[in-house]
Amino acid sequence: MIESFSVPLASAALIFVLRLVDVSLGALRISMLFRGRRGLAGMFGFFEALTWLIAASLVLGNLDSPIKFIAFASGYAAGTMLGSTVESWLAIGDALVRIVTPSGTPELSQLMRDAGYYVTTVDARGRDGDVQVNLSVIPRKMVPSLMWMIHRINPQAFITYEETTPLRLATTAALSVRK
């Protein structure tokens, strides 16, 4: 009796793991494509498709096993979460960080420059008066440390960031935080 349950459970576990892997690779493939890394995207796509094919053949080979259907769908869900988590750990690419500070609060731009960040500063007018907008394009991996530094220096700063793909028109390579 135990053997009659162990084989379908082992098969379901294998299907779950295969889907976990293939969907995670899919998330990484899309991330690499978005960042212009076609070679890596192609490699991830190859292994994603191969892994999916094996998982699908295990499910489609026996359509009488609801546990395999559940394993297939569960692997997809878990793979989505794992893939996005791995992508955020890798933090490949650049981010545009916008820091808005009210006039009269601690100045950030020079401190950011002293820390090695490139900063463009714009004086602007906000709802409640004059503000300073600091713009910086940095590697995504550096965003948490920059946020921590800004919060420590000026907790009143309003910060937004977004992933970006900058055009590199400069003739010299950026040296500071872009290593």
C-alpha positions as protocol buffer text, in pm:
chain_id: "A"
residue {
  index: 1
  type: MET
  ca { x: 0 y: 0 z: 0 }
}
residue {
  index: 2
  type: ILE
  ca { x: 282 y: 241 z: 85 }
}
residue {
  index: 3
  type: GLU
  ca { x: 448 y: 168 z: -251 }
}
residue {
  index: 4
  type: SER
  ca { x: 127 y: 262 z: -434 }
}
residue {
  index: 5
  type: PHE
  ca { x: 148 y: 611 z: -279 }
}
residue {
  index: 6
  type: SER
  ca { x: 525 y: 663 z: -292 }
}
residue {
  index: 7
  type: VAL
  ca { x: 560 y: 640 z: -670 }
}
residue {
  index: 8
  type: PRO
  ca { x: 293 y: 904 z: -749 }
}
residue {
  index: 9
  type: LEU
  ca { x: 426 y: 1129 z: -471 }
}
residue {
  index: 10
  type: ALA
  ca { x: 782 y: 1099 z: -598 }
}
residue {
  index: 11
  type: SER
  ca { x: 661 y: 1173 z: -949 }
}
residue {
  index: 12
  type: ALA
  ca { x: 462 y: 1474 z: -823 }
}
residue {
  index: 13
  type: ALA
  ca { x: 766 y: 1600 z: -632 }
}
residue {
  index: 14
  type: LEU
  ca { x: 979 y: 1571 z: -946 }
}
residue {
  index: 15
  type: ILE
  ca { x: 717 y: 1761 z: -1149 }
}
residue {
  index: 16
  type: PHE
  ca { x: 703 y: 2032 z: -880 }
}
residue {
  index: 17
  type: VAL
  ca { x: 1083 y: 2074 z: -881 }
}
residue {
  index: 18
  type: LEU
  ca { x: 1100 y: 2079 z: -1262 }
}
residue {
  index: 19
  type: ARG
  ca { x: 833 y: 2350 z: -1278 }
}
residue {
  index: 20
  type: LEU
  ca { x: 1004 y: 2544 z: -999 }
}
residue {
  index: 21
  type: VAL
  ca { x: 1323 y: 2542 z: -1206 }
}
residue {
  index: 22
  type: ASP
  ca { x: 1165 y: 2615 z: -1544 }
}
residue {
  index: 23
  type: VAL
  ca { x: 954 y: 2908 z: -1426 }
}
residue {
  index: 24
  type: SER
  ca { x: 1245 y: 3055 z: -1229 }
}
residue {
  index: 25
  type: LEU
  ca { x: 1458 y: 3033 z: -1543 }
}
residue {
  index: 26
  type: GLY
  ca { x: 1176 y: 3203 z: -1733 }
}
residue {
  index: 27
  type: ALA
  ca { x: 1176 y: 3496 z: -1492 }
}
residue {
  index: 28
  type: LEU
  ca { x: 1553 y: 3528 z: -1527 }
}
residue {
  index: 29
  type: ARG
  ca { x: 1526 y: 3498 z: -1907 }
}
residue {
  index: 30
  type: ILE
  ca { x: 1279 y: 3785 z: -1925 }
}
residue {
  index: 31
  type: SER
  ca { x: 1493 y: 3993 z: -1691 }
}
residue {
  index: 32
  type: MET
  ca { x: 1802 y: 3937 z: -1907 }
}
residue {
  index: 33
  type: LEU
  ca { x: 1609 y: 4018 z: -2225 }
}
residue {
  index: 34
  type: PHE
  ca { x: 1482 y: 4340 z: -2070 }
}
residue {
  index: 35
  type: ARG
  ca { x: 1841 y: 4438 z: -1985 }
}
residue {
  index: 36
  type: GLY
  ca { x: 1975 y: 4360 z: -2332 }
}
residue {
  index: 37
  type: ARG
  ca { x: 2165 y: 4044 z: -2239 }
}
residue {
  index: 38
  type: ARG
  ca { x: 2044 y: 3829 z: -2526 }
}
residue {
  index: 39
  type: GLY
  ca { x: 2306 y: 3557 z: -2489 }
}
residue {
  index: 40
  type: LEU
  ca { x: 2214 y: 3486 z: -2128 }
}
residue {
  index: 41
  type: ALA
  ca { x: 1844 y: 3513 z: -2214 }
}
residue {
  index: 42
  type: GLY
  ca { x: 1890 y: 3254 z: -2488 }
}
residue {
  index: 43
  type: MET
  ca { x: 2075 y: 3016 z: -2257 }
}
residue {
  index: 44
  type: PHE
  ca { x: 1808 y: 3051 z: -1987 }
}
residue {
  index: 45
  type: GLY
  ca { x: 1539 y: 3001 z: -2253 }
}
residue {
  index: 46
  type: PHE
  ca { x: 1697 y: 2677 z: -2375 }
}
residue {
  index: 47
  type: PHE
  ca { x: 1705 y: 2523 z: -2029 }
}
residue {
  index: 48
  type: GLU
  ca { x: 1362 y: 2663 z: -1945 }
}
residue {
  index: 49
  type: ALA
  ca { x: 1207 y: 2495 z: -2249 }
}
residue {
  index: 50
  type: LEU
  ca { x: 1390 y: 2168 z: -2190 }
}
residue {
  index: 51
  type: THR
  ca { x: 1283 y: 2153 z: -1827 }
}
residue {
  index: 52
  type: TRP
  ca { x: 923 y: 2243 z: -1914 }
}
residue {
  index: 53
  type: LEU
  ca { x: 912 y: 1970 z: -2178 }
}
residue {
  index: 54
  type: ILE
  ca { x: 1022 y: 1706 z: -1927 }
}
residue {
  index: 55
  type: ALA
  ca { x: 768 y: 1825 z: -1666 }
}
residue {
  index: 56
  type: ALA
  ca { x: 485 y: 1844 z: -1920 }
}
residue {
  index: 57
  type: SER
  ca { x: 560 y: 1495 z: -2052 }
}
residue {
  index: 58
  type: LEU
  ca { x: 539 y: 1357 z: -1696 }
}
residue {
  index: 59
  type: VAL
  ca { x: 196 y: 1515 z: -1650 }
}
residue {
  index: 60
  type: LEU
  ca { x: 59 y: 1444 z: -1994 }
}
residue {
  index: 61
  type: GLY
  ca { x: 180 y: 1085 z: -1976 }
}
residue {
  index: 62
  type: ASN
  ca { x: -82 y: 1016 z: -1709 }
}
residue {
  index: 63
  type: LEU
  ca { x: -386 y: 1239 z: -1717 }
}
residue {
  index: 64
  type: ASP
  ca { x: -556 y: 1037 z: -1440 }
}
residue {
  index: 65
  type: SER
  ca { x: -340 y: 1177 z: -1161 }
}
residue {
  index: 66
  type: PRO
  ca { x: -477 y: 1495 z: -1003 }
}
residue {
  index: 67
  type: ILE
  ca { x: -175 y: 1513 z: -772 }
}
residue {
  index: 68
  type: LYS
  ca { x: 45 y: 1568 z: -1077 }
}
residue {
  index: 69
  type: PHE
  ca { x: -179 y: 1853 z: -1190 }
}
residue {
  index: 70
  type: ILE
  ca { x: -150 y: 2013 z: -848 }
}
residue {
  index: 71
  type: ALA
  ca { x: 228 y: 1962 z: -846 }
}
residue {
  index: 72
  type: PHE
  ca { x: 252 y: 2120 z: -1194 }
}
residue {
  index: 73
  type: ALA
  ca { x: 51 y: 2427 z: -1092 }
}
residue {
  index: 74
  type: SER
  ca { x: 220 y: 2456 z: -752 }
}
residue {
  index: 75
  type: GLY
  ca { x: 563 y: 2442 z: -914 }
}
residue {
  index: 76
  type: TYR
  ca { x: 456 y: 2724 z: -1143 }
}
residue {
  index: 77
  type: ALA
  ca { x: 347 y: 2941 z: -849 }
}
residue {
  index: 78
  type: ALA
  ca { x: 658 y: 2866 z: -644 }
}
residue {
  index: 79
  type: GLY
  ca { x: 881 y: 2920 z: -948 }
}
residue {
  index: 80
  type: THR
  ca { x: 729 y: 3263 z: -1004 }
}
residue {
  index: 81
  type: MET
  ca { x: 812 y: 3363 z: -646 }
}
residue {
  index: 82
  type: LEU
  ca { x: 1160 y: 3207 z: -654 }
}
residue {
  index: 83
  type: GLY
  ca { x: 1249 y: 3357 z: -993 }
}
residue {
  index: 84
  type: SER
  ca { x: 1152 y: 3708 z: -888 }
}
residue {
  index: 85
  type: THR
  ca { x: 1342 y: 3665 z: -560 }
}
residue {
  index: 86
  type: VAL
  ca { x: 1658 y: 3548 z: -737 }
}
residue {
  index: 87
  type: GLU
  ca { x: 1630 y: 3835 z: -985 }
}
residue {
  index: 88
  type: SER
  ca { x: 1610 y: 4089 z: -703 }
}
residue {
  index: 89
  type: TRP
  ca { x: 1912 y: 3928 z: -531 }
}
residue {
  index: 90
  type: LEU
  ca { x: 2113 y: 3956 z: -851 }
}
residue {
  index: 91
  type: ALA
  ca { x: 2000 y: 4319 z: -898 }
}
residue {
  index: 92
  type: ILE
  ca { x: 2148 y: 4340 z: -1246 }
}
residue {
  index: 93
  type: GLY
  ca { x: 2121 y: 4673 z: -1422 }
}
residue {
  index: 94
  type: ASP
  ca { x: 2090 y: 5036 z: -1325 }
}
residue {
  index: 95
  type: ALA
  ca { x: 1835 y: 5246 z: -1139 }
}
residue {
  index: 96
  type: LEU
  ca { x: 1743 y: 5611 z: -1165 }
}
residue {
  index: 97
  type: VAL
  ca { x: 1709 y: 5748 z: -813 }
}
residue {
  index: 98
  type: ARG
  ca { x: 1517 y: 6072 z: -753 }
}
residue {
  index: 99
  type: ILE
  ca { x: 1557 y: 6243 z: -419 }
}
residue {
  index: 100
  type: VAL
  ca { x: 1335 y: 6543 z: -342 }
}
residue {
  index: 101
  type: THR
  ca { x: 1428 y: 6749 z: -36 }
}
residue {
  index: 102
  type: PRO
  ca { x: 1259 y: 7060 z: 96 }
}
residue {
  index: 103
  type: SER
  ca { x: 1470 y: 7374 z: 109 }
}
residue {
  index: 104
  type: GLY
  ca { x: 1623 y: 7428 z: 449 }
}
residue {
  index: 105
  type: THR
  ca { x: 1686 y: 7055 z: 510 }
}
residue {
  index: 106
  type: PRO
  ca { x: 2032 y: 6898 z: 498 }
}
residue {
  index: 107
  type: GLU
  ca { x: 2202 y: 6919 z: 157 }
}
residue {
  index: 108
  type: LEU
  ca { x: 2250 y: 6578 z: -4 }
}
residue {
  index: 109
  type: SER
  ca { x: 2418 y: 6638 z: -338 }
}
residue {
  index: 110
  type: GLN
  ca { x: 2769 y: 6714 z: -212 }
}
residue {
  index: 111
  type: LEU
  ca { x: 2758 y: 6431 z: 40 }
}
residue {
  index: 112
  type: MET
  ca { x: 2648 y: 6193 z: -237 }
}
residue {
  index: 113
  type: ARG
  ca { x: 2932 y: 6315 z: -460 }
}
residue {
  index: 114
  type: ASP
  ca { x: 3179 y: 6272 z: -174 }
}
residue {
  index: 115
  type: ALA
  ca { x: 3052 y: 5913 z: -141 }
}
residue {
  index: 116
  type: GLY
  ca { x: 3127 y: 5852 z: -511 }
}
residue {
  index: 117
  type: TYR
  ca { x: 2782 y: 5896 z: -665 }
}
residue {
  index: 118
  type: TYR
  ca { x: 2722 y: 6108 z: -973 }
}
residue {
  index: 119
  type: VAL
  ca { x: 2442 y: 6354 z: -897 }
}
residue {
  index: 120
  type: THR
  ca { x: 2252 y: 6610 z: -1099 }
}
residue {
  index: 121
  type: THR
  ca { x: 2072 y: 6869 z: -890 }
}
residue {
  index: 122
  type: VAL
  ca { x: 1771 y: 7074 z: -1000 }
}
residue {
  index: 123
  type: ASP
  ca { x: 1605 y: 7351 z: -799 }
}
residue {
  index: 124
  type: ALA
  ca { x: 1227 y: 7320 z: -822 }
}
residue {
  index: 125
  type: ARG
  ca { x: 906 y: 7433 z: -661 }
}
residue {
  index: 126
  type: GLY
  ca { x: 682 y: 7180 z: -486 }
}
residue {
  index: 127
  type: ARG
  ca { x: 337 y: 7203 z: -332 }
}
residue {
  index: 128
  type: ASP
  ca { x: 477 y: 7335 z: -6 }
}
residue {
  index: 129
  type: GLY
  ca { x: 756 y: 7554 z: -140 }
}
residue {
  index: 130
  type: ASP
  ca { x: 1105 y: 7532 z: -285 }
}
residue {
  index: 131
  type: VAL
  ca { x: 1265 y: 7189 z: -315 }
}
residue {
  index: 132
  type: GLN
  ca { x: 1583 y: 7041 z: -452 }
}
residue {
  index: 133
  type: VAL
  ca { x: 1564 y: 6738 z: -681 }
}
residue {
  index: 134
  type: ASN
  ca { x: 1874 y: 6518 z: -696 }
}
residue {
  index: 135
  type: LEU
  ca { x: 1899 y: 6265 z: -979 }
}
residue {
  index: 136
  type: SER
  ca { x: 2148 y: 5980 z: -990 }
}
residue {
  index: 137
  type: VAL
  ca { x: 2181 y: 5670 z: -1207 }
}
residue {
  index: 138
  type: ILE
  ca { x: 2343 y: 5393 z: -1006 }
}
residue {
  index: 139
  type: PRO
  ca { x: 2378 y: 5015 z: -1020 }
}
residue {
  index: 140
  type: ARG
  ca { x: 2066 y: 4850 z: -872 }
}
residue {
  index: 141
  type: LYS
  ca { x: 2285 y: 4674 z: -615 }
}
residue {
  index: 142
  type: MET
  ca { x: 2378 y: 5014 z: -472 }
}
residue {
  index: 143
  type: VAL
  ca { x: 2019 y: 5133 z: -418 }
}
residue {
  index: 144
  type: PRO
  ca { x: 1980 y: 4998 z: -61 }
}
residue {
  index: 145
  type: SER
  ca { x: 2304 y: 5155 z: 60 }
}
residue {
  index: 146
  type: LEU
  ca { x: 2219 y: 5489 z: -103 }
}
residue {
  index: 147
  type: MET
  ca { x: 1870 y: 5482 z: 52 }
}
residue {
  index: 148
  type: TRP
  ca { x: 2020 y: 5413 z: 393 }
}
residue {
  index: 149
  type: MET
  ca { x: 2269 y: 5698 z: 353 }
}
residue {
  index: 150
  type: ILE
  ca { x: 1999 y: 5943 z: 245 }
}
residue {
  index: 151
  type: HIS
  ca { x: 1763 y: 5844 z: 526 }
}
residue {
  index: 152
  type: ARG
  ca { x: 2044 y: 5885 z: 779 }
}
residue {
  index: 153
  type: ILE
  ca { x: 2138 y: 6233 z: 650 }
}
residue {
  index: 154
  type: ASN
  ca { x: 1791 y: 6367 z: 563 }
}
residue {
  index: 155
  type: PRO
  ca { x: 1497 y: 6159 z: 688 }
}
residue {
  index: 156
  type: GLN
  ca { x: 1257 y: 6413 z: 530 }
}
residue {
  index: 157
  type: ALA
  ca { x: 1375 y: 6326 z: 178 }
}
residue {
  index: 158
  type: PHE
  ca { x: 1118 y: 6184 z: -62 }
}
residue {
  index: 159
  type: ILE
  ca { x: 1284 y: 5908 z: -267 }
}
residue {
  index: 160
  type: THR
  ca { x: 1171 y: 5721 z: -575 }
}
residue {
  index: 161
  type: TYR
  ca { x: 1365 y: 5491 z: -803 }
}
residue {
  index: 162
  type: GLU
  ca { x: 1305 y: 5294 z: -1116 }
}
residue {
  index: 163
  type: GLU
  ca { x: 1503 y: 5053 z: -1322 }
}
residue {
  index: 164
  type: THR
  ca { x: 1654 y: 5211 z: -1628 }
}
residue {
  index: 165
  type: THR
  ca { x: 1879 y: 5137 z: -1919 }
}
residue {
  index: 166
  type: PRO
  ca { x: 2098 y: 5443 z: -1968 }
}
residue {
  index: 167
  type: LEU
  ca { x: 2263 y: 5527 z: -2297 }
}
residue {
  index: 168
  type: ARG
  ca { x: 2633 y: 5555 z: -2229 }
}
residue {
  index: 169
  type: LEU
  ca { x: 2738 y: 5860 z: -2431 }
}
residue {
  index: 170
  type: ALA
  ca { x: 3032 y: 5960 z: -2213 }
}
residue {
  index: 171
  type: THR
  ca { x: 3379 y: 5897 z: -2352 }
}
residue {
  index: 172
  type: THR
  ca { x: 3522 y: 5799 z: -2015 }
}
residue {
  index: 173
  type: ALA
  ca { x: 3404 y: 5516 z: -1797 }
}
residue {
  index: 174
  type: ALA
  ca { x: 3238 y: 5602 z: -1469 }
}
residue {
  index: 175
  type: LEU
  ca { x: 3481 y: 5511 z: -1193 }
}
residue {
  index: 176
  type: SER
  ca { x: 3320 y: 5551 z: -854 }
}
residue {
  index: 177
  type: VAL
  ca { x: 3025 y: 5327 z: -763 }
}
residue {
  index: 178
  type: ARG
  ca { x: 3001 y: 5170 z: -1110 }
}
residue {
  index: 179
  type: LYS
  ca { x: 3257 y: 4898 z: -1052 }
}
